Each structure stands twice: as C-alpha cells, then as structure tokens.
Amino acid sequence: MPPTPSHPHPSPFLAYLHAYSLICTRAFLIDLYHTVALCPFADLLNHSSEAHTSLSADDFVCHQCGSLAECPHDIPSTTGVVRRLEHLDDDERRRIQATDDTVDLRVDRRAIRRGEEVLNSYGENLGDGRLMTEWGFLEEGSTGGSISFGLEELGPGGQRWVNMSARGWEVSLGKAGEEDDDPLICLPPDDKPWSLDLDAEGTLGVNVWAVAYLGVAAELRDGDDAEAVKRSLRELLGAWAEIGEDDCNGPVRISREVFTAVGRVTALFQTRLAALYAADKTIDQLFEQRDVSGDEACKRWR
C-alpha cells in the first residue's frame, strides 16, 4: 500500500489484509450511494438470530449525490413528485425534507432488561458459511444445520444399512451418548430419521456410524445387522467414556471391527475437509460456495 502522512513507509501486505478484515467484518450495507459504511457504535453489538435491535436507513437516497430530499438529479414524473419519492406518502415526504439522513439502531423486538447484553441481527436466516465469510464468526449453537454424506462416500456398508433401515430399527444411546455434555454420537432428527449427517455441533450421526461399521464388520452373529450395530455402539461409547475418565492411563481395548470403522469415519472427515479447501478459488467462487451444503460443495470443488 502507498505511504500516507500518518505512515510514511509503504505498508506490508499483511497490514492490508488486517485493514480489509476489519472493514469486512464491521461494515454495514447502507444504500446505493454510500454502499457499505462503518457505523460508529453499531458494530459493537454482537449478532443473534433473536436480536433486540435492527439497523435501519432510508435506502432510497439519490444514487449520485446521496440526498434524501429532492435534488437536481431527480427525474420528475406526471404526478408532480419525483420518481424516487413516489412510493412515499405526503407526511413521509415532508419528514425527509426537514430532517437529516441518518442510520438508526432501533429496539424493535422485545424489552431489554437492566444489565442484559443488547444484540443486533446482521441479517435474516444467515447460514454458517455466510456468517464466517462476511463477518468472521459462527453463531453459538450454529445456524447452518448439518453436513450430509452420500452412501457412495460411506463405502460398502451402504446397501446393508438400507436393508436394515427398510426392516426398521431403533437405538437408544443412553447416558453414554445423547445425554452427555460432549456426546460422540447423536440420534437423527425426528423429521429425518435416516439422515447421514454430522450435526451442527460436530457430533456423528448414528446412521453414519452404522454404515461405516457394516462396511467393515466380519461375519455377523445370527446375521442380525441391527443387533450388531447396537453392540458396536455400546462398545464404542463405552471406550469413549473410558478414555474420558481421569484415571485412564492404559490402552483401551476395542474390537478390530470397531477400530477399523473408526478409521473409516476419520478418513471420511479428512476427505471432506480436504475437498472443501478453497485457497485457490476466486472471491466470486467463494461467495457462491458460502451457503452450499457440505456434500454439494465437496462434489462441486473436488
């Protein structure tokens, strides 16, 4: 970057990246004239999908000079009101002639209690990809849903899992699963009982484990796939709980099938992560990718 009176020596590229990130993660889209702008105080508020406030501005300003009131650039119409302001009623047109153009931060959803953090919304229904790309953070609890996998990614256990699911099977994870503060395995949502997902909290869906295990399991006792998967889950979750114990100093024993299935799941995640690496993509491609689900993005950029 060229030198300035405040910085007589050219700035390094890292300084440019720092300045760019500050602007990108703090600027707001205002209107056609000002485009994006830094709004004092407004960027201090954290984002929430259940915010107290919203940032608002009259976006129908003149795109050439930024005037909110009538200006020499306006196009007249047969109604006697310039076209830019035709959508306003008489009271609103009188208001903008007599007031300054401002950006307002308004409380518009619910009361704010004393001592409560005031939260703003950076946009409705923002996915995790867009929050990270445009604002540099992810909302606590995640807003972007899950990462889905296809049967073809999960290996040879897919058909056995399909047959097992067609017959119907249920599993309860109990204290070693879904009730943990930091669970390893999660049940699918009620509206998608056969989803193959890694959920928004990074927890492995039970169906993904089932497909991975069935693909590596040796000859199954009694040929009952569902019971074999349940046994593998008990073994896996038991080993996970043992690893988490404070007095666990020695090795944890698990069967060869469970160990191999863990390796297959790990390789699956590593493959997906590598496929999402996009350092060589243009900014337009990144913006196109930001709200694409994980499995679609993997196929698109592989």
C-alpha positions in Angstrom: 0.0 0.0 0.0 1.3 3.5 -0.8 2.7 5.7 2.0 0.5 8.2 3.8 1.2 11.3 6.0 0.5 9.1 9.0 2.5 6.1 7.7 5.4 7.5 5.6 6.6 4.0 4.7 4.7 1.6 2.4 2.5 -0.8 4.4 3.2 -4.5 4.1 0.6 -6.8 2.5 -0.3 -8.2 5.9 -1.3 -4.7 7.1 -3.7 -4.5 4.0 -5.2 -7.9 4.9 -5.7 -6.7 8.5 -7.4 -3.5 7.4 -9.5 -5.4 4.9 -10.7 -7.9 7.5 -11.6 -5.0 9.9 -13.8 -3.4 7.2 -15.4 -6.6 6.0 -16.4 -7.7 9.5 -17.7 -4.4 10.7 -19.2 -2.5 7.7 -22.9 -2.4 7.0 -24.7 -2.1 3.7 -26.5 1.2 3.8 -27.8 2.4 0.4 -26.9 2.8 -3.2 -24.9 5.9 -2.7 -23.0 5.1 0.5 -22.9 1.4 -0.3 -21.1 -0.1 2.7 -20.2 2.1 5.7 -18.7 1.9 9.1 -21.3 2.9 11.6 -20.0 4.1 14.9 -21.2 2.1 17.9 -23.4 -0.2 15.7 -20.5 -2.7 15.2 -20.1 -3.1 18.9 -23.3 -5.2 19.1 -22.9 -8.9 18.7 -25.1 -10.8 16.3 -28.0 -13.0 17.3 -30.8 -14.6 15.2 -33.1 -13.5 18.1 -31.9 -9.9 18.3 -33.3 -6.9 20.2 -32.4 -4.4 17.6 -32.1 -3.7 13.9 -30.0 -1.2 11.9 -32.2 0.8 9.5 -31.6 3.6 7.0 -33.7 5.2 4.3 -32.3 3.4 1.3 -34.0 5.5 -1.4 -31.4 8.3 -1.4 -30.1 9.7 -4.7 -27.5 7.3 -6.1 -25.5 10.3 -7.5 -25.2 12.6 -4.5 -26.7 10.8 -1.6 -29.5 13.3 -0.9 -32.6 12.0 0.9 -34.7 15.1 0.0 -35.3 16.1 -3.6 -32.2 17.0 -5.5 -31.2 18.2 -9.0 -30.5 14.6 -10.2 -34.1 13.5 -9.6 -36.4 12.6 -12.5 -39.7 14.4 -12.5 -43.0 12.5 -13.1 -46.5 13.4 -14.1 -47.7 13.2 -10.5 -45.6 16.2 -9.5 -43.5 14.1 -7.3 -40.0 12.9 -8.4 -39.9 9.3 -9.2 -37.5 8.4 -6.4 -40.0 9.5 -3.8 -43.3 8.5 -5.4 -43.7 5.5 -3.1 -43.9 7.8 0.0 -47.0 9.4 1.3 -47.2 13.2 1.9 -46.3 13.1 5.6 -43.2 11.0 4.9 -42.0 13.3 2.1 -42.4 16.3 4.4 -40.4 14.5 7.0 -37.4 13.8 4.8 -37.4 17.4 3.5 -37.0 18.6 7.1 -34.6 16.0 8.7 -31.1 14.8 8.2 -30.4 11.4 6.7 -29.4 9.1 9.4 -28.7 5.4 10.2 -30.7 4.3 13.1 -30.3 1.4 15.6 -33.8 0.7 17.0 -35.1 -1.6 19.6 -37.9 -3.4 17.8 -38.5 -6.9 19.1 -38.6 -7.1 22.9 -37.8 -5.2 26.1 -34.2 -5.1 27.3 -33.6 -5.8 30.9 -31.0 -3.9 33.0 -27.6 -5.5 32.6 -28.7 -7.6 29.6 -26.4 -7.6 26.5 -28.0 -5.8 23.6 -27.9 -7.9 20.4 -28.3 -7.0 16.8 -29.2 -9.1 13.7 -26.7 -8.9 10.8 -29.4 -10.5 8.5 -32.2 -13.0 8.5 -31.6 -16.7 8.1 -27.8 -16.4 7.7 -26.0 -19.7 7.2 -22.8 -20.5 8.9 -20.9 -20.1 5.6 -22.1 -16.6 5.2 -21.5 -15.6 8.8 -17.9 -16.8 8.5 -17.3 -15.3 5.1 -18.8 -11.9 5.7 -18.4 -11.4 9.4 -15.7 -13.7 10.6 -17.5 -15.8 13.2 -20.1 -18.5 13.8 -23.1 -18.1 16.0 -23.1 -20.1 19.2 -25.2 -23.2 18.6 -24.6 -22.9 14.9 -27.2 -21.7 12.4 -26.2 -23.7 9.4 -27.6 -27.2 10.1 -25.6 -30.3 9.4 -23.1 -31.7 7.0 -24.5 -34.6 5.0 -22.8 -37.5 3.4 -23.9 -39.8 0.5 -24.0 -43.5 0.6 -21.3 -43.7 -2.1 -18.9 -41.8 0.2 -19.5 -44.1 3.1 -18.3 -47.3 1.5 -19.6 -50.8 1.1 -21.9 -50.9 4.1 -24.5 -48.7 2.4 -26.7 -51.5 1.0 -26.7 -53.4 4.2 -27.7 -50.2 6.1 -30.5 -49.6 3.5 -31.8 -53.2 4.0 -31.6 -52.8 7.8 -33.5 -49.5 7.7 -36.2 -50.9 5.5 -36.9 -53.5 8.1 -36.9 -50.8 10.8 -34.6 -50.5 13.8 -34.3 -48.2 16.8 -31.4 -47.5 19.1 -31.1 -45.7 22.4 -27.8 -44.1 23.2 -28.4 -43.7 26.9 -26.1 -41.9 29.3 -23.0 -42.7 27.1 -24.5 -40.8 24.1 -27.0 -38.1 23.6 -27.2 -37.1 27.3 -23.5 -36.3 27.6 -22.4 -32.7 27.7 -20.0 -33.6 24.9 -21.5 -36.5 23.1 -19.7 -38.6 20.5 -22.8 -40.0 18.7 -26.2 -38.3 18.2 -29.6 -39.6 17.0 -31.1 -38.3 13.8 -33.8 -35.6 13.9 -37.3 -36.8 14.1 -38.2 -35.4 10.7 -35.1 -37.1 9.0 -34.8 -40.5 10.7 -32.5 -41.9 8.0 -30.2 -38.9 7.5 -26.5 -39.4 7.1 -25.2 -36.3 8.9 -22.5 -34.8 11.0 -24.7 -32.4 13.0 -24.1 -28.7 13.6 -22.3 -29.3 16.9 -19.8 -31.7 15.2 -21.5 -34.9 16.6 -21.5 -38.0 14.5 -24.9 -39.2 13.4 -25.7 -42.8 14.4 -26.6 -43.7 10.8 -23.2 -42.7 9.5 -21.6 -44.9 12.1 -23.9 -47.8 11.2 -23.0 -47.6 7.5 -19.3 -47.4 8.3 -19.4 -50.3 10.8 -21.5 -52.6 8.5 -18.9 -52.0 5.8 -16.1 -53.4 7.8 -17.8 -55.9 10.1 -16.8 -59.5 9.8 -19.3 -62.4 9.7 -22.2 -61.2 11.9 -23.7 -63.5 14.6 -27.2 -64.6 13.6 -27.0 -62.3 10.6 -28.8 -59.6 12.5 -27.3 -56.3 11.3 -29.3 -54.1 13.7 -28.1 -56.0 16.8 -24.5 -55.9 15.5 -24.7 -52.2 15.1 -26.1 -51.8 18.6 -23.3 -53.9 20.0 -20.7 -51.8 18.2 -22.3 -48.6 19.6 -22.2 -49.9 23.1 -18.5 -50.9 22.6 -17.6 -47.6 21.0 -19.4 -45.4 23.6 -18.0 -47.5 26.4 -14.5 -47.0 25.1 -15.2 -43.3 24.7 -16.3 -43.0 28.3 -13.3 -44.9 29.5 -10.9 -42.6 27.6 -12.6 -39.6 29.2 -12.0 -40.9 32.8 -9.4 -39.1 34.8 -7.7 -42.4 35.9 -7.5 -43.8 32.4 -3.7 -44.4 31.9 -3.5 -47.6 30.0 -4.7 -48.6 26.5 -8.5 -49.1 25.8 -9.4 -52.4 24.2 -11.9 -52.4 21.4 -12.6 -55.0 18.7 -10.9 -54.9 15.3 -14.2 -54.2 13.5 -14.9 -51.1 15.7 -11.3 -49.9 15.4 -11.4 -50.2 11.6 -14.8 -48.4 11.4 -13.4 -45.5 13.5 -10.6 -45.3 11.0 -13.1 -45.2 8.1 -15.1 -42.4 9.7 -11.9 -40.4 10.4 -10.8 -40.8 6.8 -14.3 -39.8 5.6 -14.0 -36.5 7.6 -10.4 -35.9 6.3 -11.5 -36.4 2.7 -14.4 -33.9 3.1 -12.2 -31.3 4.8 -9.6 -31.6 2.0 -12.3 -31.2 -0.6 -13.5 -28.0 1.0 -10.1 -26.4 0.9 -10.6 -23.4 -1.4 -7.5 -21.3 -1.2 -7.1 -21.3 -5.0 -10.7 -20.2 -5.6 -11.7 -16.7 -6.7 -13.8 -14.4 -4.5 -16.8 -15.0 -6.7 -16.5 -18.7 -6.3 -16.2 -18.4 -2.5 -19.3 -16.3 -2.3 -21.1 -18.9 -4.4 -19.9 -21.6 -2.2 -20.6 -20.0 1.2 -24.1 -21.3 1.6 -23.8 -24.5 -0.3 -24.2 -27.6 1.9 -21.1 -29.6 2.7 -21.8 -32.6 0.4 -22.7 -30.3 -2.6 -19.6 -28.2 -2.0 -17.4 -31.3 -1.9 -18.7 -32.5 -5.2 -18.5 -29.1 -6.8 -14.9 -28.3 -5.9 -13.4 -31.7 -5.9 
